[in-house]
Amino acid sequence: MNLKWQSLRERIEYHLCNALVEGERPECVVDAVVAETIAEQRAAIPLPLRSEYAEELREQTLEIVRKLTYGTLTIGDYKIRRQRQDPRSN
């Protein structure tokens, strides 16, 4: 697993597990994850490439969210399933 992807996955899981509105669809965390990641890496991304980078990051983030939450309709469903799989994950 790619280190950047692992870091992105950890950030996504953090946002999913700490979302306040559990009735929201899991995809609602994509904007927050993308904004946070870009803000963190802003100096490293050349200005002409930022929009392209943001779009690629959005696509990767959405793909990871879909894989992590497959079979769940809401963030609450995801949290319940995650607790059942590993009760220590809280």
Summary of the structure (lengths in Angstrom):
residues: 90
radius of gyration: 13.9
end to end distance: 23.4
largest distance: 45.0
contacts: 226
relative contact order: 0.19
helix: 78%
strand: 0%
